[in-house]
Amino acid sequence: MATAGLTYDEVMAQSAQAKPQQGLVLDEAFDVIHQDDDKSEEEDFEDIEVEIKDDYVGRCTSVFVQYPRRVVVSILLITVLAMYATYLDNFSITVPSPYDWECPDDEYTLLRDAMMSAEDEADESKALTTRGDATFPFYYFYDSEPWNRDANCDGGIFTPQRLRAMCLAEEILTSNKEYQEDYCLLVNGTCATRSASVLQFFYDDAPCSLLDQARIDQGWAALQGNVFFVDKHAFQRGYACKARSIIYLGTPLTGYDETSKIGDDQALEMQEKLGSVMEQALWRSYDMEGHTLNSKYNQAARSSGMSVLWFAQPLAQREFSRLVNEDFLVAFASVLFVWCYLMYHLGSCFVGSMAMLQISVSLPLSLFFYRVVFRISYFAGMQILVVFVILGIGADDCFVFVDAWKQSLLLHDDTHKRLQYAYARALQSMANTSLTTAAAFLATAISPIMPIAAFGIYAAICVLMNYVLAMTMLPAVLIWHHNSSKCCTCSRTEIVEGGTCVERYLTILSWRKKIIAKILVLVLGGLSCTAAYLASRLEPPREPEEWFSQKHMFQQVADLIGGSNGGAYGANEDQAYDAFHVVFGIEGVSRDDFDPYVPSKRLASPDYVAIDLYEAQDAFLQACHLVETFAALVRPNTTLCFLREFQQWQTETYASTAMDRATFDSRLALFRDSTQPSNKLHGAWKAPVGIVNGELKYVRIDGRISMTQGAAIDERKKTLRRAQKLLKKIQQLDAPFLRPDKAFQVSGAWLWYETQVALVRGLTTGISIGFPVAFLVLTAATRNVILSLYAIVVIGCVVSGVLGLCYLLGWSLGIRESVAGVIVIGLAVDYTIHLGHMYDHARFHAHLATRDERTAYALRKMGRTVFAGAVTTAGAASLMFACQLTFFVQMACLIVFTIALSISLALGLYVPLLHVIGPEREQGNLWFLWRRLCPPKEKAAASEKRAASWRLDPVATTPAPRGLARPPSAPASVDSPPYGGAEA
């Protein structure tokens, strides 16, 4: 109805001119609900509302009408109490750990936990000295031809000026007091600063002076064959364009008795103390400046015509946390945008501000249930994404309710009756969208990948909580505003229904026997099929996930050393490859009280199986030989077989290998405590020789996988299959004392492979859950299988379109795409549900039967509302383009495109589909079919009689619509076709 801007009196004056309808109006059960042709519209609605005044809607709305301020204040007070309870529960932002993205119940995760828990139980090795293990590398990269600058590599990177610049860069770290006293790698009690630096070939321990060409040539000659330090084509070319160094940070630190792991207390200490000092010193040295939302690492560090880059895991963790906190500030900009749009669309500063407050309140209340009630402690960057999503969803709910409230002016001037109308309409419409959106988010909750599951749970709670607040706080706000004697100067009241754009669109759809509508259905349907084909070609990522932008220093480092092609260098150090282990003596693990939401705190206990290494020495050496020689599995010279070194040490120390069992055990313990592995990948024998409380419990063979860390999923799968074949050969050894049948192999590479597989499986599982749930909710909401089928097809087109865009952009099926593929169902379903609900609403409440009138009714009632919801959701998400982490930037792209595609297909495909082949009268109505097939026995005869009359009576065949269901300017007449179409 084109009544935008009309006041209540104007609408009622126009409506009074309409002639009363004649004919019989039937409900779904063929019961007469309007038979008195002389009764006015106002009397009709009065009779209806007298019947519902005492139901739950009437009771709820009476509370809002009588006590609006108390309701609002009570909700805000509850929110404050919930926030305080969350604070008392020690809520904090989770520090990322390397275990977060693992599948906690996967076979290889359990095997890794068994091995690591056994290592934790093992007795400390006395040979492990303070800071004697080269645990964390601090990388320096020097590039004379960086990708983001025009540079000439002629003559190479090893010139006097550039070598001196390299020396000064590394001296910033090596001359640092904290580094020298607390963190440097100690070799024989002395800091080993250049043991893995390219400068060892040129400077030795000399100061950073300008070298002459003869010394440089001598250093270049000594460097020949050491491909690790220069780019892969340097020796073929005759000069190097890139170079790199490593300065190791040693552990265990003073006060600790074991080597550090990423995320533990030692790593956090280095991150906070050394990391902050080093960052500031390096930034000052290279005049790197930045500000909020523009990291200093986005600036180039240059010296002597070359680019200087550095990287260390403690610095990366520190930078990631910093960027997450800064990117969260963008959420405040999104709040401001949605707030302004709410005030504009709702026509009131007060209502818009309170609606924004209602949306904001849903976040801490949801956090209370998430953290305190459900005991989920993980809250990190993924949950921040919920803020951007819930802003759009919450605004959409506000638009639905407030627009229904404004449109109630067409029917009543009584405040309670108006609220009853708006509440009843919004209650079902918002419940439909909230349930489907929450179900789509909960579909991610079954993911074995904890951050994705936690994100889905929190998002679903937020959606449901926002719905509860929209049905409690928002109606009280509307009554408060309505009753207030002081009106805001920016407040305006108008009836929002239809509008010029809606009427023009309806005219276009109906032009020349709906030819435009038919073309839209065919074209958009064909494009959706093409998008579905492209989406089917998505594959898991072949490269590591990118978390920083291309201009960020750490991403440039990742590109230099990573990737499926091995990066720019000829070889990486062995530590850059995943470790590989073959373990004997452990058969399982017990993880009592394991909390999947705190994976870094694993309370595991290994289950040992008895072995006798004294009797199984030959078998163990055979296993070492199999690991070393198995094709394309373990890198050369990385296999650590402790028994070989033990026998060699025994020969050198005792001149004989003959001994009894007691001597073997005592000498093995002495060897473990007095020597260190020749392979510098290990600082002590604690892990490979598992002596627990003085008794040998397990032994293992270590190595490094030959596959790069950035390998594609197919290569990972092939390498895993080779490792499984190796294990079968080991298990076939005739060595009952070694129990090879209980042996297992494990590597960190397998854990990430299972994560990649879980991402793909999670997407398909999420979609397989989200679509049926959406279909069931749609069917329950409309009780019309045809409407639901059309809607689910359109939602499928949206999902296909989004994933097809990912393929066109060259993205892979990684973390972002897997999450977005399921989220998109929840975001895409809103607009089609609203329009479908209004299409059905036209049949039951407005008593319209033809598809033309019901489509027009749906657009006039809900077209403006769904468009406003799309604007707020897309607008809030679009501000994430200002974020620094690529995760948020790409999610912004996905959400904005999802919303744009959803509203486009809802209005451009779903509406034309309804306009062309939408259900008419009772077509597809499940309740109608049920009543026809199984009518109540006592009313069967009467129902059949009424049905026959309905079929034969030309007036009753198309139940007369109420006057308010059509534009006042075109009153109905008994002499004209009942629905404005050609008379049957």
HELIX and SHEET records of a PDB file:
HELIX    1   1 TYR A    8  ALA A   16  1                                   9    
HELIX    2   2 GLU A   41  ILE A   52  1                                  12    
HELIX    3   3 TYR A   56  GLN A   66  1                                  11    
HELIX    4   4 PRO A   68  LEU A   88  1                                  21    
HELIX    5   5 GLU A  107  GLU A  121  1                                  15    
HELIX    6   6 PRO A  160  THR A  174  1                                  15    
HELIX    7   7 LYS A  177  GLU A  178  1                                   2    
HELIX    8   8 TYR A  179  TYR A  183  3                                   5    
HELIX    9   9 VAL A  198  PHE A  201  5                                   4    
HELIX   10  10 GLN A  213  LEU A  223  1                                  11    
HELIX   11  11 VAL A  227  PHE A  229  5                                   3    
HELIX   12  12 ALA A  234  ARG A  237  1                                   4    
HELIX   13  13 ASP A  265  GLU A  272  1                                   8    
HELIX   14  14 LEU A  274  SER A  285  1                                  12    
HELIX   15  15 LYS A  296  ASN A  298  5                                   3    
HELIX   16  16 GLN A  313  LEU A  346  1                                  34    
HELIX   17  17 CYS A  349  PHE A  368  1                                  20    
HELIX   18  18 PHE A  369  VAL A  373  3                                   5    
HELIX   19  19 GLY A  381  GLN A  407  1                                  27    
HELIX   20  20 SER A  408  LEU A  410  5                                   3    
HELIX   21  21 THR A  415  ALA A  445  1                                  31    
HELIX   22  22 MET A  450  ALA A  470  1                                  21    
HELIX   23  23 MET A  473  ASN A  483  1                                  11    
HELIX   24  24 THR A  500  ALA A  535  1                                  36    
HELIX   25  25 MET A  553  ILE A  561  1                                   9    
HELIX   26  26 ASP A  574  ALA A  576  5                                   3    
HELIX   27  27 GLN A  617  THR A  629  1                                  13    
HELIX   28  28 PHE A  642  TYR A  654  1                                  13    
HELIX   29  29 ARG A  661  SER A  674  1                                  14    
HELIX   30  30 ILE A  713  GLN A  731  1                                  19    
HELIX   31  31 PRO A  740  LYS A  742  5                                   3    
HELIX   32  32 GLY A  748  THR A  782  1                                  35    
HELIX   33  33 VAL A  785  LEU A  808  1                                  24    
HELIX   34  34 ILE A  815  PHE A  844  1                                  30    
HELIX   35  35 ARG A  851  SER A  878  1                                  28    
HELIX   36  36 LEU A  879  ALA A  882  5                                   4    
HELIX   37  37 THR A  886  LEU A  905  1                                  20    
HELIX   38  38 ALA A  906  TYR A  910  3                                   5    
HELIX   39  39 VAL A  911  ILE A  917  1                                   7    
HELIX   40  40 LEU A  926  LEU A  933  1                                   8    
HELIX   41  41 LYS A  937  LYS A  939  5                                   3    
HELIX   42  42 ALA A  940  LEU A  952  1                                  13    
HELIX   43  43 PRO A  954  THR A  957  1                                   4    
HELIX   44  44 GLY A  963  ALA A  965  5                                   3    
SHEET    1   A 2 VAL A  25  LEU A  26  0                                        
SHEET    2   A 2 VAL A  32  HIS A  34 -1                                        
SHEET    1   B 4 LYS A 242  THR A 251  0                                        
SHEET    2   B 4 ASP A 133  ASP A 143 -1                                        
SHEET    3   B 4 MET A 306  PHE A 311 -1                                        
SHEET    4   B 4 ARG A 302  SER A 303 -1                                        
SHEET    1   C 2 LEU A 186  VAL A 187  0                                        
SHEET    2   C 2 THR A 190  CYS A 191 -1                                        
SHEET    1   D 4 VAL A 689  VAL A 692  0                                        
SHEET    2   D 4 GLU A 695  ARG A 704 -1                                        
SHEET    3   D 4 ALA A 579  PHE A 584 -1                                        
SHEET    4   D 4 PHE A 744  SER A 747 -1                                        
SHEET    1   E 2 ILE A 586  SER A 590  0                                        
SHEET    2   E 2 SER A 605  TYR A 608 -1                                        
END                                                                             
